[in-house]
Amino acid sequence: MIPQLFILSVLVFLIGKMMPGDPFTGLVGNPNIKASRIEELREKAGLNDPWPVQYKNWMGRILLHGDFGISYTYKIPVTDKIKKGKDDADGITGSRRP
């Protein structure tokens, strides 16, 4: 089971890396944001590192700290968003327990 989870996590990571652009691509062309600032954001997020380093850091945060990072869309921790979604689903299905 562990090898399958490892392979699945690598595939999910690589599929995400194959998508065009990155979380900061949408900022390019914005007259209020300098190109140097976008590059700083990419560096801070580790997007300039080779993909094996990015994967190691990603898995390390998840496995050691339970940290899935910050949602670029909602600007909140991903774990909080997952918990909120679970709470919403529990409310809909009526399976919420006190």
Secondary structure by P-SEA (a helix, b strand, c coil): caaaaaaaaaaaaaaaaaccccccccccccccccaaaaaaaaaaacccccaaaaaaaaaaaaaacccccccccccccaaaaaaaaaaaaaaaaccccc
